[in-house]
Amino acid sequence: MSDKQVELPIIEKDDVVLKTQKFFVTFGRQILIGVGAVVVVTGGFYAYDQFVTKPKEVKAAEIIYKAQQYFALDSSKKVLDGDENAKGVLYIISNYSGTKVATLAKFYAGVSYLKLGSFDKAIEYLKDFKTDAKQVQMVAYGALGDAYAESGKKDEALESYLKAGKTFEKDESTSAEYLFRAGLLSETLGNSDKALEIYKDIKDKYPKSEKGTQIDKYINRLSVEKPEL
């Protein structure tokens, strides 16, 4: 059975800053499916091209294949622990450390723990994850931002959201989403100037994205001068 789906934040018309627990959420289904497909394809071709002469890598790639399928199905517990038919990514990380497949497994582990609400575990694995696949790295940074935010580490969350928003700018919708989260978080931290800078960046770079079409009201609100007393 799939885990309960968590949607991206919905911005109400009159909201200034969303309540922290409602704002810092995990992935929308569209992002999860898109990135899941990218990682599955990347993992498969990478295994074929790079691991064929490396037995340890080959074995790890064979094991992670089923976990990739569970990831695409949004079944986080099976991704982590596996089932009677296959091992999970925690087994790969533990038994195939040093392989590139084990590094990829940290991405799956971090996102899965995030979706299950285990934020410290999510941070543990996502902090260690690095890849040249920019679309995957973007989502890893974003997930790390969500985990930090849920753990009350707002400065670290802001840094991660900004990284996410700038890692794969070809994906305008997702980049704008993560920058928007950074903007709202800047406001909660009392840094309106930084938030305004981020909102203007969204308007300039991603005007046709969902957040880009909504961003003027946030810019205008922060641009209005306070009345003199």
N, C-alpha and C positions, 0 to 999 in steps of 0.2 A: 504494500500500500504506500502511496506517495505521502510525503510529509505535507502538512498543512501549508498551502500556498500563501505567501506574504506579498502584498502588492506594493508598488512604488507609492510614495506619498502623494496625496491629492491636496492641492493648494486651494483652500476655500477663498472665496472672493474677498472677504474682509480680514483674512488672517495676516498678521504682521510677521510673527515668527511662530512656527508650529511648536507645540509642546514637544519637549525633547523625546519622550518615549514614543510618540506617534511619528515623529519625523525621522529618527534614525532607524530605518528599517532595512531589511535585506533586499534581495533582488526581485525585480518584476519578472514575470514568466518570460517576456520577450527577450530580456537580456540573458537569462539563464539558458534558454534554448539556443539562442544564437551563439553564445560562447561555448556551450556544450558541444555544438556541432563543430566549431572551429577546433576545439581541443581534441575531439575524437578523430577528426581528419588528420590534424597535425601529429597526434600520437601514432596513428597507424602508418603514415608515410615515413615519419621519423624512425619508427622501429624498423621498417623495411629497408630504408636507405642506410641507416647508421649502425644498426645493432646486429646485422646478420652474421658478422664475424666475431661477435662478442657474446659468448654464451650467457653470462649473467644478465646482460641487458636484454637479450632475447627472452629469457625466462620471465624477467620482470615485465616486459612488454606483453607477454602472453597473459600474465595474471591480471594486469591492469585493464585489459580489454573489457572484462565483465563489469568492473567498477565504472568504466566510462559509460557503459550502457545504463547502469543504475543512476549515474549522475544526470544523464539526459532525461531520465524518467523522474527526476526529482525525488529520489529515494535515499535520503542522506544517511540513514543508519546502515543500510546495506553498502553504501559507498565506503563507509568507514570500516565496518566489521565483516562485510561479506555475508554469506549465508552457506547453506549446505552444499551449494553448487560452486562457490568461488570464494577466494580470499578477498579481503578489503584492502583499501589503501594503507591502513595502519600496518598491516602485515608487510606490505611492500617497503614502507619507510623503515621498518625495523629490520627486515631481513635482506634488503638490497640497497643499503645506504651506500652512497658514493656513485650510484648510477644516475643517469639522467632521467630515467623513469621514476626513480624515487623522488627526485626533485619535483617532477610533474605531479606526483602523488600528493605533495604538500599543498598544492593548489586545491585539489579536490578535498583534502582533509580540512583545510581552512574554511572553505566555503560551506562545507557540510556542517562543521561545528557552528558556524555563524547561523545557519538556518535552524539549527537545533537549539539555539540560545546559549551555547557554551562559548562565551565571548573571549575569555582568557585563552582557551584552547585555540580558537580561531586566530587570535593574534600570534600565538606561538608558531603556528605553521605558516601563516601568510607573511610574517616578517622575514622568514627564511626563503621565500619563493622569489626566484628571478628567472625571467625568460626573455628571449629575443622576439617572441611572438607578441607584438605590441597590443593587439586587441585583448589577449588573455592577461597581459600584465596590467592593462588599464583596469580590468574588472577586479584583479587581485588587489590593486591599490584601493579601489572603491570599497571592496569588501573589508579590507583592513580599516578603512575609515569608519565604516559602520560598526565594526567590532570595538574600535577605540571609543567611539561616541557612546555606545551602549555601556561601556565600562567607565564612563565619566572622564575619559582622557581627551578633553576637547581640543587641546593644542595639537596633539598627535593626530587626532581625527582630521583637523583642518589641513594639516600638512599632507596627509594621505589623499584627501579629496582633491586637493590642488594638483597633486601628481597624477591622479586618475584623469582629471580633466584635460591634462596636457600631454598624455602619453600617446593617444591614438586619435588625433583630431579629425581623421577621415570619418570616423563614426560621430557625426555631429550631434545626434540625439543623445547618445550616452555621455559624450563629453560635456554637453550643456547641462545634463542632469547632475553630474558630479560637481561641476563648477557651481551650480545653483545651491547644492547642499553646502558647499564651502561658503557661499555668500550668506546663507541663513545662519550658519554656525558662527561666522564672523560677527553677525549682529548679536547673537546670544552672548558672545564674548565681549560685547561693548565696543567693537571696532567697526563703526558705521562707515568710516572712510574706506576701509579695506573691502567691506561688503559692496559699497558703491562701485569701486574699481572692478570687482569681479562681475557684477551685474552688467556693467558697460562692456566688459570683455565678451560676455555672452551675446549681447546685442550686436557687437561688431563682427564676431566670428560665426555665430550660429543663428542669424535672424529668422531662418525658416524652420528651426527646430521648435518643438512644443514649448520649451522653456523660453526660447527666443521670442516667440509670439506673445508671451505673457510678461516679459521682463520690464516693459516700460513702466508699469504701475509700481514696481519696486524701485526703479531708478528715480521716478518722480517723487515718491514718498521720501526718499533719503536726500533728494536734491532741494526739497523745500526748506527754506531758511526758518529757523525758529523765530517766532514773533518777539519783538523787544518788549520787555516788562516795563 
